[in-house]
Amino acid sequence: MKIEREEEKKEEVAPQLLMGLVPCLNPVFLQAAWKLIKDKVDALVTASVGEYTLMDIWRSIYFGQSHLYMAYVEEGKVKPEDAQAFIVDRLNSIPDKDFVGYMIVRIDNNGFHIWQAHIEEKFAGTNIMAMGIEFLKKQAKEVGAEILSFSSYRSGFERIASKIGFERTYTVYRAKL
């Protein structure tokens, strides 16, 4: 057994959520991320009833009209300011390890619109969504965005939205022809 001085004792660290932007013009990182999320993106495309296609999303991310943020859980060893480097490293090595989810954020005239968001099932019922929204609000404010918005086909988000600072503005209904 090793004897430790009081000041050498390490504090227990809690897992943390790290989010980072996928470098869109680098095909290595974008392909690694896309391979991991494509089926999840496609499921939400199908639920949109023709509002957009998989190619619309890919093209928007690739050409920088939208941002792809990846989220990972990490054991507290990475400083928050190093999150972006962690995400890039993870995409370059083991993209699915500790994967939490993603957000695709469209850049609109006066703000950010969360085009898609996905959280892995094992993180359902946690505060991960609220943490991701807070991260995104900070990112949006840093670039001068005035609003952050999202739309959802899931009625349950009506209840959650007000808890994380959103208010309902309008509802869209769509019929597939």
N, C-alpha and C positions, 0 to 999 in steps of 0.2 A: 504494500500500500504506500502510495506516495504522500508525503507530508506537504501540505500546502499552507502558505501564509494566508492570512485572512484576505489581504488585497488581491491574491492570486485566484481566489474563487471566482468562477465565472457565473454570471447571471444566466438563468434559463431564458432562452429566447423562444418566442412563440412564432409559429409559421406566419408568413406574411404574403400578401398578394402583390405580385410584381406585374406591371403592365408596361408594354412598350410598343412602339410603332415599327411595323415591318417596312424596311427600306424597299419602296415599291419598284424602283428602277433596277434593282439588283435581282436578276432572275433566280439566283441560287436561293436567296432567302424567301422570295415570294413563292417559288415552287415548293419549297419545304413547308411553308405555312399552308399553301393551297391544298397540298396533298392531305394534310391533317384535317382541314375544315371543309373541303369541297362537298362532301355528302351532307354535312350539317347546313351549309349554305343552300344547297339544292332543296333540302326539305322545306326551308323557309321560302324559297322561290316558289315552290309548288303551293304553299299556303297563301301566297300573295295573289293567287288567281289572276295571273297575267300582268300584274303591275310592272314586273321587270323579269329579266332572264338571268341565267347564270353568267352569260357572256356580258351582259350589262354591268354586272358587279365586277367581274374580272377586269374588263376594260377600264372601268372607273378607278379601280385601285391602281392598275398598272400605269395609267396616265396621270395619276396624282389628283384626280377629282374627288377621290374618297381616300380615307385612311383606314388601314387595317391594323387594329391593335390586338395583340395576343396577350393572354393573361396566364400566369403560372403561379403556383404556390411554391414558396421557398422557405427553408427552415431558419430564416433570420440571419443568415451569414452575409447577405448582400445588402449594402447600404442603398437606401432609396435612390440616391443620385446615380447609382451604378445600374439601375434597373434596365435601361436601354441596352447597355453592353451585355447584360445577362440574357436578355431576350434574343439578341443577335447571335450570341454564342449558343444558346439553346437551339435555335433554328438551324445552326450549322452543325450541331452534333446529334442530339436526341430530341427532336421536336415534340414528341408525344409525352415525354417524361414530365410528370407533375402538371400537365396541361389542365387549365381551369375552364377556359372559354375564349371567346373573341368578341370584338365589336367592329363593325364596319360603319364608318362615320362619313357621311356625305358632307362636303363643304358647300353650304348654301349661301345666298346673298348676305345675310346678316348673322349667320351662326352655323352651328353644327347640327346635323340631323342624324340620329342613330338609325341607320338603314337596317342593320341587323345586329342582334346580340344573341349569343348562345352561352349557356353555362352547362358544363357537364353535369349529368344526373347526380353524381355523388356529392355535388355542392349545392343541390337544391335545398331550400329551407335555411340557408346560411345568409350572412350579410354580404356575400360576395357582390351581388348586383349593386347594392348601395355603395360599396367601396369602389366599384368600377365607375359608377356615375360620378362620384366625388372626384375621382382621378380625371375623368373626362371634363368635368366642369372647370377644374383647374387648368387643364390644357387649353380649353376654349377661351377662358379669360386671358390667358397669357398671350394669345394672338389677337385679342380684341373682339372676339365674337360676342354678340349681344344676347343670343338665345341658344339654348340646347333643347332639341325636340326629339320626339320619337313617335312612331305609330305602331300599333299592334293589332293583330287579328284576334288576340286572346283577351277575352273580357276580364279576366282576373287582373290584368294590368291596371284597370281603372282604380282598383283598391290600392295597389302598390304605388302607383304613380304619385298620388298626393303625399304619401309618406316620404318620398324622396325628392320632393320639391317641384313636381310638375302639376299643371292644371290642364283640364280638358278644354280644347278649343273647338274642335269639330270632329265629325265622324265621316268616314268614307265608306260607301257601300259599292260593291262591284258585282256585275253579272258577266259570266263568261259566255261569249257568243259562239 
